[in-house]
Amino acid sequence: MTVWFITGASRGLGLELVRAALAHGDRVVAAVRDPRAFTGTVPDASGGPGTLLVLPLDVTDEEQARTAVARATEHFGRIDVLVNNAGYGVVGAVEETSDEEVRALFETNVFGLLKVTRAVLPVMRAQRAGHVINIGSVGGFAQGAGSGIYGASKFALEGITEALHAEVAALGIKVTVVEPGQIRTDFFDPSSLRPAARTIDDYAGTAGARRTDFARTNHRQPGDPVKAAEAVVALAHTAEPPLRLPLGSDSVARIEAKLAHVTGELAAWRHVALSTDHDTAEARA
């Protein structure tokens, strides 16, 4: 029976992951900031007795992360799947977003992920088995105006995932970054997507338009969170999971568009890129 450790499990995709894993017959550690807010969100029918453990966890607190992992392994004996789901967004132009807003975002989305991952990896290394699933975003693969700072945190997550994948594969540990498009959760609510405090008129048509678009599409996003959660559960039970898993037609379209753009630019500027190597004779010397 698979044991999950899911951060940010009190709402949105995290909560749907808890429900989907329990429905699959797995055991789940739901790590949440306030366990009292979790009460009643998962009916008892979702899993049998002893299948769900709710633990307090602020991912920015390294000691709390270690304590939560220790309690999880004491309770279930192992951790098979870590889902780094906790995080939030900031919307605003790069110039509009303050250092304080950027640092706070990275503290949760990047450093929080690292704290939890470092706490879980010793368990997985001892098992010589496990799967780290980082919930990224298509915004960590392709970015546009208004969400560059959020995207930067998810770009960082992509790099961490790629490196970790190379480092732990020989230890029996799998690593995947999930790249959802827009999923119909409360992520566009102010509690999860925070506007930069400063606005600059010159960005009204770019970052400002993006803020308006997020508000207009809130709770109308094309992605189904239940289907997304079921896809992640299926991913965890796959023998050879991918390094990247896009979710949603909008995610696939943005990835394909960026790959085509990069391929085109590389072709157009290939001669310049290749011209900066040492000459062959000089390189031999």
C-alpha positions in Angstrom: 0.0 0.0 0.0 1.4 3.4 -1.1 2.0 6.1 1.5 1.7 9.7 0.4 3.0 12.8 2.0 1.2 15.8 0.5 1.9 19.5 1.3 -0.7 22.2 0.9 -3.3 19.6 1.3 -6.2 21.6 2.8 -7.6 22.9 -0.5 -7.4 23.0 -4.3 -5.4 20.4 -6.1 -3.7 19.3 -2.8 -7.1 18.4 -1.3 -8.2 16.6 -4.5 -5.0 14.6 -4.3 -5.7 13.5 -0.8 -9.2 12.3 -1.9 -7.9 10.6 -5.0 -5.1 8.7 -3.2 -7.5 7.6 -0.5 -10.0 6.5 -3.1 -7.2 4.4 -4.7 -6.8 2.6 -1.4 -3.5 4.3 -0.4 -2.5 5.9 2.9 -2.1 9.6 3.1 -0.3 12.2 5.2 -2.0 15.5 4.7 0.4 18.3 5.7 -1.5 21.5 6.3 -0.8 24.8 8.0 -3.9 24.5 10.2 -5.2 21.0 10.8 -8.4 22.4 12.2 -9.3 23.8 8.8 -9.0 20.3 7.3 -11.6 18.7 9.6 -14.6 17.5 7.6 -13.1 18.1 4.1 -12.4 14.4 3.5 -15.3 12.1 4.4 -14.5 9.0 6.3 -15.8 7.0 3.3 -12.7 8.1 1.3 -10.5 5.6 3.1 -10.6 3.0 5.8 -9.6 3.5 9.5 -6.0 4.7 9.9 -5.5 5.6 6.3 -5.3 9.4 6.8 -2.9 11.3 9.1 -3.3 15.1 9.2 -0.2 16.9 10.4 0.6 20.6 10.9 3.2 21.9 8.5 4.4 25.4 7.5 6.8 24.5 4.7 9.0 27.5 5.5 9.8 26.0 9.0 12.6 23.4 8.6 12.2 22.0 12.1 8.5 21.5 11.6 9.2 19.7 8.3 11.6 17.3 10.0 9.1 16.7 12.8 6.2 16.1 10.4 8.3 13.6 8.4 9.3 11.8 11.6 5.7 11.5 12.7 4.6 10.3 9.3 7.3 7.5 9.2 6.5 6.5 12.8 2.8 6.2 12.0 3.0 4.5 8.6 6.5 3.1 8.6 7.5 4.7 5.2 6.9 7.4 2.7 6.5 6.3 -0.9 5.4 9.5 -2.6 6.2 13.1 -1.7 4.0 15.7 -3.4 5.4 19.2 -3.0 2.2 21.1 -3.7 2.2 24.0 -1.2 2.7 27.4 -2.8 1.0 30.6 -4.0 1.3 33.1 -6.8 2.1 36.8 -7.2 0.7 38.8 -10.2 2.4 42.0 -11.3 5.1 43.3 -13.6 8.6 42.5 -12.7 9.2 46.2 -11.9 6.0 46.4 -9.9 7.0 43.6 -7.6 9.0 44.5 -4.5 11.9 42.6 -3.0 9.8 41.7 0.0 7.1 40.2 -2.2 9.6 38.2 -4.2 11.4 36.9 -1.2 8.2 35.8 0.5 7.1 33.9 -2.6 10.4 32.1 -3.0 10.5 31.3 0.7 7.4 29.2 0.2 7.6 28.0 -3.4 11.3 27.2 -3.6 12.9 27.2 -0.1 9.9 25.5 1.4 10.0 22.8 -1.2 13.7 22.3 -0.5 13.1 22.0 3.2 10.5 19.3 2.9 12.4 17.4 0.2 15.5 17.4 2.3 13.5 16.0 5.2 11.9 13.2 3.1 14.9 12.1 1.0 16.7 10.3 3.9 13.6 8.1 4.3 13.5 7.3 0.6 17.2 6.7 0.4 17.0 4.2 3.2 14.1 2.5 1.4 15.9 2.7 -1.9 12.5 3.6 -3.3 10.2 6.6 -3.6 8.8 9.2 -5.9 9.1 12.9 -5.5 6.4 14.8 -7.4 6.8 18.5 -7.6 3.7 20.5 -8.6 5.0 23.1 -10.9 3.1 25.0 -13.6 3.2 25.5 -17.3 4.3 28.9 -16.1 7.6 27.3 -15.1 8.2 26.4 -18.8 6.8 29.4 -20.6 6.1 32.9 -19.3 4.4 36.1 -20.3 3.7 39.5 -18.9 2.3 39.8 -15.3 3.4 36.5 -13.8 7.1 36.5 -14.3 8.0 36.4 -10.6 5.6 33.5 -9.9 7.0 31.9 -13.1 10.6 32.4 -11.8 9.8 30.4 -8.7 8.4 27.6 -10.9 11.4 27.8 -13.3 13.6 27.3 -10.2 11.5 24.2 -9.4 12.1 22.9 -12.9 15.8 23.1 -12.5 15.7 21.5 -9.0 13.6 18.7 -10.4 15.9 18.0 -13.3 19.0 17.9 -11.1 17.3 15.8 -8.4 16.2 13.4 -11.1 19.8 12.9 -12.1 21.1 12.6 -8.6 18.7 10.0 -7.1 17.7 7.8 -10.0 20.5 5.3 -9.1 19.1 5.2 -5.6 15.7 3.9 -6.8 14.0 7.3 -6.4 11.9 8.7 -9.2 11.3 12.5 -9.7 8.7 14.2 -11.7 7.5 17.8 -12.2 3.9 18.2 -13.0 3.1 21.2 -15.2 -0.6 22.1 -15.0 -2.3 24.7 -17.0 -5.2 26.6 -15.5 -7.2 24.3 -13.1 -10.6 25.3 -11.7 -9.6 25.8 -8.1 -9.4 28.9 -5.9 -5.9 29.6 -7.1 -6.9 32.9 -8.7 -8.6 34.0 -5.4 -6.6 36.7 -3.5 -5.7 34.1 -0.9 -3.6 32.2 -3.4 -2.8 34.7 -6.2 -1.6 37.9 -4.5 -1.4 41.2 -6.5 1.8 43.2 -6.3 1.1 46.2 -4.0 2.5 48.6 -6.6 1.0 49.3 -10.0 2.6 51.4 -12.8 0.4 52.9 -15.5 2.9 52.0 -18.3 2.1 48.3 -17.6 -1.6 48.6 -17.8 -1.8 46.9 -21.2 0.5 44.0 -20.3 0.7 43.1 -16.6 -2.5 45.0 -15.9 -4.3 43.1 -18.6 -3.1 39.9 -17.1 -4.5 40.8 -13.7 -7.8 41.5 -15.3 -7.7 38.2 -17.2 -7.1 36.3 -14.0 -10.1 37.9 -12.4 -12.3 37.3 -15.4 -11.4 33.6 -15.7 -11.5 32.8 -11.9 -13.5 29.6 -11.3 -13.9 29.3 -15.1 -10.5 27.7 -15.7 -10.6 24.8 -18.3 -8.8 22.3 -16.1 -10.7 19.8 -13.9 -9.0 19.4 -10.5 -10.5 16.0 -9.9 -9.2 14.7 -13.2 -5.8 16.3 -12.5 -5.6 14.6 -9.2 -6.5 11.2 -10.7 -3.8 11.7 -13.3 -1.2 12.4 -10.6 -2.3 9.3 -8.6 -1.9 7.2 -11.8 1.5 8.8 -12.3 2.6 7.6 -8.9 1.6 4.1 -9.7 3.4 4.0 -13.1 6.6 1.9 -13.3 8.5 4.4 -15.5 7.1 7.9 -14.9 8.2 10.8 -17.0 10.4 13.6 -15.8 7.7 16.1 -16.9 4.0 15.7 -17.0 1.9 18.6 -18.5 -1.8 18.7 -17.5 -4.4 20.3 -19.6 -4.8 21.3 -23.3 -3.7 24.8 -22.5 -0.5 23.5 -20.9 0.3 21.3 -24.0 -0.4 24.3 -26.3 1.9 26.6 -24.5 4.7 24.1 -24.3 4.4 23.3 -28.0 4.4 27.0 -28.9 7.5 27.7 -26.8 9.4 24.7 -28.3 8.5 25.9 -31.8 9.7 29.4 -30.9 13.0 28.2 -29.4 13.6 25.9 -32.4 13.0 28.8 -34.8 15.3 31.2 -32.9 18.0 28.5 -32.6 17.9 28.0 -36.4 18.0 31.7 -37.1 20.9 32.4 -34.8 22.8 29.1 -34.9 25.6 30.6 -36.9 26.3 33.2 -34.2 26.0 30.6 -31.4 28.5 28.3 -33.1 30.9 31.1 -34.0 32.1 31.7 -30.4 34.0 28.4 -30.0 37.8 28.5 -30.3 39.1 27.7 -33.7 39.8 24.0 -34.1 43.5 24.3 -34.3 43.6 26.6 -31.3 41.3 24.2 -29.4 43.7 21.3 -30.0 46.6 23.4 -28.7 
